[in-house]
Amino acid sequence: MSSASTAIQFDGVTLGYGRRPAVHHLDGEIPAGCLMAVVGPNGAGKSTLLKGIVGTLKPLEGHIRLKGPASGIAYLPQVAEIDRSFPLSVYDLVAMGLWSRSGLFGGIGRRDHARIEEALAAVGLTGFERRPLSTLSGGQMQRALFARLLLQDAPLILLDEPFTAIDAKTTADLLDLVRRWHDESRTVVAVLHDLDMVKRSFPQTLLIAREPVAWGATGEVLSPENLLKARRMVEAYDPHADVCHRSVA
Ligand SMILES: Nc1ncnc2c1ncn2[C@@H]1O[C@H](COP(=O)(O)OP(=O)(O)OP(=O)(O)O)[C@@H](O)[C@H]1O
């Protein structure tokens, strides 16, 4: 049963594609206000887990319960999933962060304009308003996407590999925003590969290898034994297996 301080509750969750599970045996909760990293080897199911939380992927089994409506989620997908050829300006992209409030055709008032400019300033993109997305560097694009997240003003923020292929300065600036969200008591869940960063900046961690390997305080979760176990579990996983029904001992 989820409590008032639970942001996300997993009950016997299996997530997958077709009938093939990508993540299973997921039980537990993410407390509200938690700053949590999701780590694991390639193919461990980290992105799949975020898609399950966002609701773009329905569980094959079990339930994911969210405190608050799905519209209260701000989600940053992996860079590879974002189409930059779409003819949008930086301003338009960032303004999309207001959609949940203004609606698709709501128009942008003076206050909204000021908020967009504020968000652009917070990510260091003042002056980039009219630039087409296709002309941005990878780091500038990620800054623009963070500005959009800022405007979404969501209690739950999901980030899928937000710092991949961006330089140290951009990473530090964006990590400051993540800390700010945490200070504002938002729940932040980020898929990350840089374990040093996780140890430094993320108090809670879920180590996943198609199923949870360890979940809790980062220092305990990221033990050499757990990391080895996770690698072995992903290597041993049968990608053709059907949904399994593990009996409770
Ligand atoms: N759309 C899809 N259709 C079928 N299988 C998929 C799909 N998306 C992911 N998978 C499979 O689900 C498994 C988990 O993938 P997922 O992308 O969640 O892993 P990940 O931990 O995020 O990996 P990485 O660190 O490489 O990004 C993989 O075996 C992958 O091939």
The ligand as a Tripos MOL2 file, in Angstrom:
@<TRIPOS>MOLECULE
LIG
   31    33     1     0     0
SMALL
NO_CHARGES

@<TRIPOS>ATOM
      1 N1         10.7880   -1.0060  -28.5700 N.pl3     1 LIG1
      2 C1         11.3650   -2.1550  -28.2060 C.ar      1 LIG1
      3 N2         10.9810   -3.3290  -28.7750 N.ar      1 LIG1
      4 C2         11.5450   -4.5100  -28.3970 C.ar      1 LIG1
      5 N3         12.5110   -4.6310  -27.4720 N.ar      1 LIG1
      6 C3         12.9290   -3.4830  -26.8910 C.ar      1 LIG1
      7 C4         12.3910   -2.1990  -27.2240 C.ar      1 LIG1
      8 N4         13.0170   -1.2620  -26.4590 N.ar      1 LIG1
      9 C5         13.9060   -1.9300  -25.7020 C.ar      1 LIG1
     10 N5         13.8490   -3.2610  -25.9510 N.ar      1 LIG1
     11 C6         14.6490   -4.3010  -25.3140 C.3       1 LIG1
     12 O1         14.4200   -4.2570  -23.9060 O.3       1 LIG1
     13 C7         15.6340   -4.5090  -23.2070 C.3       1 LIG1
     14 C8         15.8990   -3.3660  -22.2260 C.3       1 LIG1
     15 O2         16.1530   -2.1940  -23.0040 O.3       1 LIG1
     16 P1         16.3470   -0.7660  -22.3370 P.3       1 LIG1
     17 O3         16.5100    0.2180  -23.4450 O.co2     1 LIG1
     18 O4         15.2640   -0.5420  -21.3550 O.co2     1 LIG1
     19 O5         17.7280   -0.9770  -21.5600 O.3       1 LIG1
     20 P2         18.6890    0.1160  -20.8840 P.3       1 LIG1
     21 O6         19.0590   -0.4240  -19.5520 O.co2     1 LIG1
     22 O7         18.0540    1.4570  -20.9250 O.co2     1 LIG1
     23 O8         19.9390    0.0460  -21.8600 O.3       1 LIG1
     24 P3         21.0740    1.1530  -22.2480 P.3       1 LIG1
     25 O9         21.9260    1.3740  -21.0320 O.co2     1 LIG1
     26 O10        21.8240    0.4490  -23.3310 O.co2     1 LIG1
     27 O11        20.3570    2.3960  -22.7160 O.co2     1 LIG1
     28 C9         16.7280   -4.6890  -24.2690 C.3       1 LIG1
     29 O12        16.9200   -6.0640  -24.4990 O.3       1 LIG1
     30 C10        16.1460   -4.0300  -25.4870 C.3       1 LIG1
     31 O13        16.6120   -4.6320  -26.6890 O.3       1 LIG1
@<TRIPOS>BOND
     1     1     2 1
     2     2     3 ar
     3     2     7 ar
     4     3     4 ar
     5     4     5 ar
     6     5     6 ar
     7     6     7 ar
     8     6    10 ar
     9     7     8 ar
    10     8     9 ar
    11     9    10 ar
    12    10    11 1
    13    11    12 1
    14    11    30 1
    15    12    13 1
    16    13    14 1
    17    13    28 1
    18    14    15 1
    19    15    16 1
    20    16    17 2
    21    16    18 1
    22    16    19 1
    23    19    20 1
    24    20    21 2
    25    20    22 1
    26    20    23 1
    27    23    24 1
    28    24    25 2
    29    24    26 1
    30    24    27 1
    31    28    29 1
    32    28    30 1
    33    30    31 1
@<TRIPOS>SUBSTRUCTURE
     1 LIG1         1 GROUP 0 **** ****
